[in-house]
Amino acid sequence: QGQLVESGGGLVQAGGSLRLSCGASGSIFRTSTMGWYRQAPGKQRELVAGITRGGTTNYADAVKGRFTISRDNAKNTVYLQMNSLKPEDTAVYYCNAVGIGRVFDYWGQGTQVTVSS
């Protein structure tokens, strides 16, 4: 689909940090609740963090206090700052944009995050 473009994944040691970015067109970004999901091998895709158009955030219990989601409305970009990374955070991370009333539901291509012990 190409509506969302992610960047920032990579390999990091446990305890390290990474920042993921996801850019979208203005028309999509302005009307979307944005989220980050992840999928580890053999597991279902799960919500990591979400942020509404108004800036309200929510987090999975496993990442609370370590990850921060934010959005820059001027740059049409959502970020996921990941600190104190653990090996269990290893997964493909996906950006998601859901429009008002779910008129659209877009996914990024995914970016690999690998945390070594």
Buried (B, 14 or more C-beta within 10 A) or exposed (E): EEBBBBBBBEEBEEEBEBBBBBBBEEEBBEBBBBBBBBBBEEEEBEBBBBBBBEEEEEBBEEBEEBBBBBBEEEEBBBBBBBBEBBEEBBBBBBBBBBBEEEEBEBBBEBBEBBBEE
